[in-house]
Amino acid sequence: MALPSIAARSEQENGERLLAGDIRALRKARGLTLAEIGLTLGRSVGWVSQVERGLSIPSLSDLRAFAELFGVPLSLFFSHDVPVENERGVVVRAGRRRTLGTSETGLVEELLSPDLGGSFEMVRSIFAPGAELKTEQLRPTEEAGYIASGIFEIEIAGVWHRLVEGDSFRFERKPYRWRNPGAEPAVIIWVVSPPVY
């Protein structure tokens, strides 16, 4: 049996480090402690700590449990591959974005940020015609968006705003919901601080 090359081992270790950082960032963004995570997942605090430091690698079932706990798609934990070493954690190429969500939900999002470790995340959100968030959401975040194309309506703290290409918005810790009333997809560049994915 051939041993993995040094480059392949380095790529795997980088992916494990990025996964660990994403799990830590998601836990902190949700204000959870290591003990709360361990209790919810039926794991020890030590194991959760090791996962966050890249010393233990969670199984696929563990990743499913993390995704459910954090309310994120399982796909978020994959596709960390960045072929150019000096671009890791700095550049995200158009063809290598991590996709969050599926077209069945009416909303597909692509993570534009290299990872979830910073003080904010940037997401490209594509809202299908007729897609709608019917129930208000309230997150402990500051959020802003830029309408790259299409028509987008957002209700912030009970007030609806109709936005078109070139418009933008911002709100902090206010209930919101959205809809795409147009016949074409609406593409929004969405910035959230702290990261929630």
Summary of the structure (lengths in Angstrom):
residues: 197
radius of gyration: 18.3
end to end distance: 38.8
largest distance: 63.8
contacts: 541
relative contact order: 0.14
helix: 32%
strand: 27%
